[in-house]
Amino acid sequence: MNVITDRLRVEDNKWIGQRTIRPDGADKVTGRASYAADNTMPGMIWGKVLRSPHAHARIRSIDTSRAEALPGVKAVVTAKDIVDFPLETSVLLGIQDMRWMCRNVMAREKALFHGHPLAAVAAINEEVAAAACALIEVDYEVLPHVIEIEDAIRDDAPILHDFARFEGKPSNIAGTMTAKLGDVEAGFAEADVIVERTFRTRPIHQGYIEPQACTVSYSADGRATIWSSSQGQFMVRAMTSLLTGVPQSNIRAIPAEIGGGFGAKTIIYLEPVALLLSKKSGRPVKMVMTREEVMRATGPTSGSFSTVKIGAKQDGTFVAAKGDFYIQAGCLPGGPLRGPVGCSFAPYDIPNVLSVGYDVVSNRSKVAAYRAPGAPLGAYAAECVIDEIAEQLGMDPLELRLKNTARAGTKAAYGATFGKVTFEETIEAIRDHEHYKAPLDRNPRPGVKRGRGVASGFWYNAGGESSAQVNITEDGNVVVTTGHPDVGGSRASIANVTAELLGVDHGRVSVLIGDTASIGYSNLTGGSRVTFASAMVVTQSAEKVIGQLKERAAKIWKIDPEAVHWENGEARPAGPNAGQFPPLTLADLAAKASETGGPIGAGVQLNTTGAEPGFATHVVDVEVDVDLGIVRVLRYTAAQDVGRALHPSYVEGQIQGGVVQGIGWALSEEYLYNREGSLENAGFLDYRMPVCSDVPMIEAVMLEIPNPKHPQGVRGVGEAPIVPPLAAISNAVYDALGKRFFSLPMSPPKVSERLDEA
């Protein structure tokens, strides 16, 4: 469904808003697309990683001599080869602190989780490399470990890091973040209804199909080339440089096609290790993680232990909100506190807010970003409490949200004062939707109950640094180069924008992803920023090219460039000259480029701003088998302000994909550890991600309310869809059973246990 709420309508455009054929589609379905694991080079050897068998252990020594002596082994790397960033001083690259990155890539003082890298070997094949890893001798002092948040924050918990202090004492709380507005205690004193609840979620993996992989070639002149799967080749270059000591100017990072990331590939694991192995061996080195390595040693998203308290007046007006969010960081600091602290209450106009996040370390792999990092955790708690307030007040849950929506001028606790706010439109879209109005058969058959739930969500969205180059080929076609890996369809969207602006057929536009040596700096693909940012720099580049085309036509006609119009892919004389000269097409001007000034093209590099936040509201129907404890999602509708859908199919896909991942988070996915601190379900066989039979057709209601701060009206869409599902499904299960669940996932054993409590 597509809802247009502004004058910028799809039918006004030829290409923007059309479901054009995706430019990467044919290569992917025929197998021509090249992923990182497909790369091969003459003389290439293989790298393998030795990983800790202990969840927490001091490393007394590492002896690699037997591995180095094994025939076929070409190089061995340990932490002593990785640049050490002392713990005393923070060294930030974006949001990542290199103190933690150097210890995540290779254990230094201690092994901090089962699977922590200790050393790496490069050999003539994978079998020899694996055999060499087994020959490395490590002397451990095994230490007590801690896995869960509630255990990690106990006074008698084993402490992971000596430097971490909380309230003056050694602690596994490595940091805090606070957002405050008004006087929260005074606000609660005004409330007629107060609901306070505690919630728990489990860490879950992003579940990308393609594992981390790279090939690195370090040449005799000190220059290195990296081919890898990542969400940002410039990030790969910068982090690898810092961790290896090789200057950035000597590293070229080339992005491969990416088989999924969802935020998890915004940091690196293999690239600096492979570079050092290549440097030592003098050979190109390829490294590919197994699925078990991906699950054990790359970042899942955080688990959480949260308490949310909201107060409202009898008429439903929110007067105060308080949140305490304990967020798992994994073994090293850096949990996504900004998500729950800033986003949980942001959609609402609440005068008194206190939101505090706690960064909790434990003996798990370090977390990584996952779509709207941390925001689903906070929304799960806040939106379930709001649902309970609506019930106590006898109000429709959507009407309660409508009454309290943030509006233009609302001050958010995280610091922003909102301009245009489109949250209200998403609520109204669900309220007025046939799904919300449809009757629900609550007892369709014996032993089965059904319920309906709603929830809303918020994500900041982002702009940031981006670069683009638009060039006209000699035969009059168009080549666009941007600096962002295409994770969610940015090439298709950019092709639509370029074809629209230049007035040419979509099939004449090629969109390429440049490497670090062929395009200007571009920040990561993440944070719902890429289509927003790349469409902005491509728009400006195309406008410069149009200016050049008009100048070339003016030269040919010997008139002033101001007397030339560009329309429908042609230069046309205007004013007194109108009709005196035949139009010149893009192909005509390209053919005469050498006679009129040379190649035609333009680039733009910009730190883009004006992203504007994203809002979403969802409704879901569920069915619960009370005998088996199985929750099934029957129907799902998601409404979201998408700004302007440059390519509607991709926008729908982003919304539907976020919902599916939210369904998994709510109902089945979790990391399971044994008593030794080892992950027991490190593979897709035992880690229960949703499959097709677990999800219904998901209806995406796209509200096209153009962002006034973007030339094409674009608003980021990728993060917001994953924020509401956890709470919406939980609220629906309560509606079905009359019992609230305060812990996710609501898997069959947990549902059965909760039902048995009766």
N, C-alpha and C positions, 0 to 999 in steps of 0.2 A: 504494500500500500504506500502511496506517495502523497503526502499532504503539502500543498504549496500555500504558504501564508504570507507571501510578499510579492511585489510586482515583478521580481526577477523569475520568470517562468521558463520551464524547460522548452516550451514551444518557441520561445524567442531565440533559441540557439540551434545551430546545426549540429554541433558536436558536443559541447558541454552539456552534461546531463543525459547523454545517449549511452546505451549499453553496447559499446563498440567491442570488437574482438580484441582480446587481451594480447599485447605484443609478445609476451613470453609463452603464450599458450601452446603453440605448435611445438616448440622445442621441448616443453615439459611432457606433453603427452606422447611424443615420439621418442623420447629418451636422448635427444640431442643436447639438452641443457647440461651444463658442466657444473657439478657440485664439487666441494672441496675434496671429498674422498675419491673423486674421479681423476684427480691430477696425477700425472706421472712424469718423470724426467730421466734422461740418461744418467746412469751411475747412481740412481737414487737408492738410499738405504732406509731402514725402518727404525722408528723410535718407540720404546715402551717405557712405562712408568712403574716403579716399585712403590707400593702403597702400604701404609701402616696397617698391621693387623689388630692394633689396639685403639680404643676410643680416646685414651689419654695416657701419654707416656713421655717421660723425659728422654731425650736422645743423648746417650752418653758418648757414643761414637758410631761412625759408619765406615766400614772397611770394604772398598770396592775392588781390591787387588785381584781377587779370583775372577770377578766378572771381566775385568780389563784383560786378563790373560786368556780368556776363552777365545778360540779361533772364530773369526767372523765378527767379533766386536770391534767397532771403530771408534767409539767415544762413550764416556760416562760423565754425567753431570750430577752434582749435588747442590745443596743450598749454598755452599761456599762459592759457587760460580755465579749465583744470582746476586745482584746488587743488594746490599743490606741497607734498609732504611731504619735507623735507630728509633726506638719506641718513644723517645722524648719529644720529638718534633713532628707535627703533622705535615705531610707532603701531598697536597690534593691535586688530583687530575679529574676535573669535572666534580662529580660527587664521590669519587673513589679516593681512598687514602692509601698511598703506596706503602705505608707501614704494614697494612694488612694484606695488600696484594702480593708483596714479596714473600710473605709467610703463607699465603694461600697457594701460590704457585709451587712452592717447595717448603716443607717444614724446616724450621730452623732450631729454636731451642727445644721445642716439644712437638710431638705429634698430637694434634688436637681433635681428631676424629678418625673413626675407622674408614680407611681409604685415603687419608692425607698423603700426598706425594712426598717421598723421601729421597728418591734418586731416579735418574732416567738413563737408559742405555740406547745407543744406536748401533745396529748390526746389519749384516747383509740381508737378513729377512726377519719376519716377525717371530719365528720359532726360536732363532738364536737369541734375539733380543729378550724374549721372555725367559729363556734358560739363564741368560746372564743376570737378569733381575733376581732370579732365585738364588744366585751365588753371592749376592751382596749381603754382608753380615752387619746387622744393626744391634747394638747393645742398648736395650731399653731399661728404664726404670718405670715400671707400670704404676700409674697413679689412679686414684679413685676418679670416676667419671660421673657426669650428670647430663641427663638428656632433656627432661621436661622443664618448662618455665617454673612451675611451682616448686620443684625441687631445687632449681638453680638459685632461687632467691631466698631460700631458707638460710638462717644464720649459720647452720653447721654444714652448708654445702661446700664441696670441694671447689676451690677457686681456680679458674683457668689462667688468669693473668694477674701478676703481682702489681701492675700499674693501675688496675681498675679500682676506683674508690667510689663509694656511695655513702653519703652522710658521714664522711670521715673514716669509714671502715673499709677493709678489703671486701670486694663484692663482685658478683657476676653481673651487676647492673653497670654497664660500661658507659652510659650516657643517658641524658634525658632531653626532652623537648616540651615546651609549654606554649599553649595559645590561650590568651585570656582576654575577656571582654566584660566590662562591668563588674558587679559584685555578686558572685554566684550564691553566697549564703543569704544575702538580702533578697535575691530573686526567689530562692526556695521558700523563704518566709512568706512570700506573697501567693504561693501556689495553693490551689485547692486539691489538686491531685498530684502525687509524686509516685513515680515508679522507678525502682532501682533493681537492676538485675546484673548477674555475672555470666559471662559467655566464654567459651573455649573453642578454638579452631586448631586444626592440625596442619603441619607443613604439608604442602603438596607440590609435585613437580610440574613444570611448565608443559612437559609432555611433547616437545617437538620431536618430529620423526627422524630428522637428520642429526646424528651425534656430532659433537665437536670434532673438527678435523682440520689439518693444515699441512702444507708442504713449504719448507723454507730452504732457500739456497743462499749460502754465504760464499761470496766469491773472493778470490785472492786479493782484489783491490779494496777489500773491506766493506763492500756494499752487499746488502741483503735484499732478497725479494721474498715476500710472504704471500702465499695463496691460502686463504682460509675462509671458513664460514663464520661470519660475524654480523653484527648490526651496525658496524661502523669501522671502515678501514682506517680512518684517521685515528680512532681510538686504539686500534691494534698497533699502528705505527708508534704512537706516543707511549703506550704502556710497555711495549716491547723495548723501546729505546731506554726508558727509565730502568727497566729491570735487567737489562743486559749491558748498559753502558755504551751501546752503539748509537752514534748520533742519529737523530731523526732524518737528517738530510741524506744519510746513507741507507735508509730503509725505504723500500717501495712496498706498499701493502695493496694487494689486488683482491677485490671482493669476488667470491664465487657466487653462484646462485645459492640461496639460503633455503634450507628445508625446515623452516620454522625457527622461531626464537622466543617471541612473546616477552621480550625483556631479558631473558636469560643469557643472551649472547651479546650483552653490552659490557661484559668483562671478558678477560682472556684466561686460559688455563695452559694451553700447549705451546703457543707461538714463541715465547721467550725460551722455553726449554728446547724446542726444535732448532731455534737459531743458534743457541750455544752448542748443541750437538753437531750442527752443520759446520760451525766455525772450527770446532776441535777436529772433526773428521775430514774436512775438506770436501764433503759430499753433500748433495741435497738430501734432506731428511723429511720423511713423511710420518705423521702421527695421526691415528684415528682412534677415538675412544670406543670401547665396547659399550653396549647399552648398560651393562652393570656399572661400569665406570661412570657413565653419565649420571645414573641414579644415585650412586654413592658419593660422588665427589664434586658434582657441579651444583650450583645453587638451586635448591627449591625455593619456594616462597616461604614466608614466615608463618609459624603458628602463633597463636595469641591467647592471652588470658586477660579479659577486659571487663571492667565494671562501668556501666553507664547508668546515669540517674538524670531524669528529666522531670521538670515540674510544669504544670499547666493550670490555668484558671478554669473555672467551671464552663466558660464559653469556648474552651479549647485553645486559648492563647498561650503559647509557650512563654514562660517567664525565666526559666533557668535550665541549664544543661551542664552536666559534669561527666567527664570521661577519664578513666585511668586505663591506659592501654599498655600492657606488658607484651612486647613484641620480640620474638626470637630473631637473633642476629646470626645464629650459628656459632661457629667457633671463634669468630673474630668480630669486632664491633662493626656496626653499619646496617642495622635493621631499618626498614622503611618507615620510620616514625612519622614522617611528613604526611603519609597517607591517612592514617587514622586520626592523628592530632588535628590536621587542618581540614579534612574532608567530611568527617562524620556529621558535623552540625552545620556545615557551610550552606546547604540548600535552604536553610530556614532563617527567618528573622528572629533571633533569640537575643534579648538585650544583655543577658548575663551568662557567660560561658567560661568554664575552666576545663581545658583539655590537656592532659599530660601523657606523654609517651615515655616508656622506659625501654632502653636497648639492652636486652638480656642475652648474654653469651652462654652457650652450652656446647657439649661435645658432639655437635652435628656439623655437617659441611656448611660452609659459609653461604648465607642466603644470597640470592640474586633477584633482580627485578622480575616482576610478573604483572603484566597489564594493570595499570593503575596501582602501583606498588603500595600495599598496605591499606588502600581505601576500602576494599571489600570487607576487611576485618572490622573496621570501625562502623561501616554501614550496617553490617550484620547486627551488631549490638544496638546501634541507635534506632534503626528502622523496626526492629522487633519491639523495643521499648515504646516507640511511637504507636505501634499497632495495639499494644496493651493499654496505652492511655486512651486511644479511641474507643476501645471496648468498655473501659470503665466509665467514660463520659457518654456512652451510647451514641457516638458519632460514626458516620461512615469514615473509614480510614483515609480515603482520598480527600474528602472534604476537610478533614483535620489538617492534612498536608497543605491543601489549597489555602486554608486560613492563615498558615504560617510561612508561606513562601517568601524567600528573599526577593527583593525588588530593586530597581535602580536606586542607588543611594544607600542600600543596606550595607552595614559594616560587618565583615566576617571576622571571627576571632583570630584567624591566621594573619590578618592585617589588611586584606584588600577591602576597598570600597567598590561595590559592584556598579558597573554601568548598566548596559542592557542585560536583563536577566530573562531567560526563556524557560525556567523551571515550570512556571504555571502552565505553559502551553503543553508540556509533556504530561502533566497530571490530567488536564482537561481532555487530552487525546485519549487517554486510557479510560477516563470516566465516561466519555461519550462513545467509546468503542463497543461494538456488538458483543465482543468477548465479555466485557465487564457486566453488560446488561443481561446476557444470556442466562436462563435458569440453569441450575446445577443439580443434577440428580445425586443427592448426597449418599444414598444407600442403594447403589445399582443392583447389588446381589449380596447374598449372605456372606459375611466375613470381609466385606470391602466397604470402605468409606471414602468419600471424596470431599475435598475442600478447595477453597480459592484464597489466594494471598496476593498482596501488593507490596511493593517497596520502591524507593527512589534512590538515586545516586548522583554523585558529583565527582568531577575530576577537573584539575586545574587547567590542563592543556598547556602547550608550550610552543615557543617560536625557536629562536636560536640561530646559530650561524649556518648559512647555506650558500652554495655556489651553483651557478648554471651557465651553460654556454649554448647558444643557438647558432648554427651554421647552415648556410644555404649551399647545397652541392652544385656542381657544375651543370647538372641536368635539371636543376630546379626543384629538387627534393629538400627535405629538412632533416637535419640531425641535431638532436638535443642531448646534451650530456649534463647529468647532475651528479652530485657526490654522495647520494644516500643509497645504501642497499635497499632493494625493493622487497619489502616484507609483506605489505598489504595492498599492493596494486598501484603504487605511485607512478610506475611507467605508463599504465593505461590512462590514468588521470591526466598526466602531463601531456600525453599525446593528444587527448581531447582538447586541453587548453590551447596548445600550440596550433592545432588545426583550426580552432575557432578564431583565434586572433589573426592568424595569417590568411585565413579564408581559403585554405587548401583542403583537399581530401585527406581524411584521417589516415588512409593507407600510404600517404606520401611522407609521413612523419615517423622517424625512427628515434627511439629514446634509449640511450646508453647510460650505464653506471660507470663513471670514471674512477680510476684508481688514484692513489695519493700523488702520482707524478703527472696526471693528466687533467686534473680539475682542482679548483681552489678548495680550501678547507670547508668541510661540511660536518656538522655535528652528527651525533648518533641518530639512527632510526629508532625512535622510541618517544614516549611521552605524548603520543598523538600529535607529533609536530611535522612529520615529513610532507604530507600533502599540503598542509598549510604553508610551510616554509618554501618548499620547492615550487609550488604554484605561484608564489609571490615573486621569487627571483626569475622564474621562467617568463612570467608575464612582463616583467621589466626588460628582460633580455629580448623578448619578441617585439616589444614596443620600440626598442632601439633598432632592431633589424628593419622594422617597418619604416622608421625614419631614414635609414640608409637606402631602402628600396625607393622611397619617394625622391631622395636626392639623385639616385641613378636615373630615374625616369626624367627628372627635371633636366639633367645634363643632356640626355638624348633629345628632348624636346626643346632645349635651350630656353626654359622658362624658370621662374622662381619656384623652389621646392614647396613654398607655402601654397602654391597654386596647384598642388598635386594631392589627390585623395587616394587612400588605399581602401579598396572595397571589393569584397568577394574574391580575394586573391589576385587582384589586378590594380595597377596604378592607372588612375584616370585623371586627365586634366580637368581643372575646375575653373569656375569664374569665367572671365572673358575667353579663356582658351578651351572651354568645354566644347567638345564635338570637333575640334580642329585636328586632334591626333587620335589614332586608334589606341585602345587600352593596351598596356603592356602587362603580360602575365608574369608570374614568378619565374617560369621557365625562360621567358624572353629576356628578363633582366639578368638571370643567371648566365645565360649564353653570352651576354654583352658585358659581363663583370670585368673582364680584363681591360676592356676599352673605357670603362667608366670609373676605374679606381681600384680594381683588384677584388680579392675575396670579400664575400658578404657574410658578416657574422658579428655577434656581440655577446658579451658575458656580463654577469652581475654577481657580486659577492656582497652579502648583506647579513647583518645580525637582525633577524626578523623579530618584530614585536606585534602586539595586538591579537594574540591568539584567542583570548576570551574563553571562559570555562565551558565545560560540557555538562548537560543535565540529562537524566534519563528516568523514566518511570515504567515499571513492569507489572504485569498481572500474569498469574500462573494458576492452572488447575492441576491438582494432584489426586492420585488414587492410592490408598494405603491398604495393603492386604494385612489385616490385623492378625492372621494366623502365622504368616511368614515374616512379618515385619518389613515387607518390601514396599518402598515408595516409588511410584511411577509418575512421571510427568506426562499429563495428557494433552495440555494445550498451553502455549506460551505466546504472549504478545508483548513486544518491547517498543516503547515510544521514545524517540530521542531527537533533539534538535541537532541536525547534521550540518547546519549552515547552508551549504550548497553542495549537492551531490554531483561532483564532477563526473563520476562513473557510478551510477546507482547500484549496479550489481556488486561492486566491491564494497560499497557502503553497507548494503544488506548483509554481505558476507561478514563484515566486521562485527555487526550487531549480533548476527546469528552465532558467530564463533565465540564471542564473549559470553553469550547465554549458555552455550554448550559447556564451556569450561566452568561456568558458575554452577551448572547442574552437577558436574563431577565433584566440585568442591563441596557442595551441599550434601550429596548423597552417598558418595562411594570412595573418593580419593583420600588417602592418608599414608604417611610414612609410618611403618611399624618397626620398632627396634626391640631387640632381645635384651636380656639382662647384661650381656657383655658390651652393649652399646653398638651392636652391629645391625645395619639395616637388613631386614628379613625379606622385603618385597622389592628387591632391586631389579625389576624387569617388568615388561608389560604383561607377562603371564599372571603375575601376582599383584601388580599394582593396578587397581581397578579404575581405568579411565572409561568414560562413557563411549559406547559404540552406537551405531545407527539405531539399533533396537531400543536404546535407552532414552531417545529423545524424539519429540514430535516435530512436525513442521513448525518452524518458529516464524511468526509474522513480525516483520520489522516495519514499524510505522515511522517513516522518515519525515520529520518536520523541517522543511527547508525555510529557515529564517536566516537570511544571509547575514554573515558577520560584517558589520559596517567598516571594520578596520582591515578588511582584506579586499584586494581588487576583484576577486572572483567570489567573494562572500563565504570563503571556506572557513569551516570550524573543524577542529580535530574530532574524530569519532572513535578511535580505536580503544581507548581505555574505559570510557563510561559504561559500555554494555556489560562489563564483568562486575560492576559494583553492586547493583541491586539483587542479583539472583539468590544469593545466600539467604538474605532476609525474606525475600518474596516466597521462596520455597518453604522456609521455616514457618512463616505465617500461614501458608496454605496447609501445612501438615497440622498445625494447631487447629485450624478451621475444620479439618476433617476429624480429628481425634479428641479435641478439647483438652489436649495436653501440650504444654510448651516444651520445646527442646532447647537447651542452652549450651549444647555442644555439637560440633560438626566433626565428621559427617554423620548424617542420619542414616547409617547403614543398617541392614536388617538385624544384626545382633543388638545394636543399640536401641532400635525402635522396639524390638521384642522385649528387651530388658525394661524399657520405660513402661510399656504396656503391662508387663508382669507386676510392676510396683502397685498397681491397683488391686 
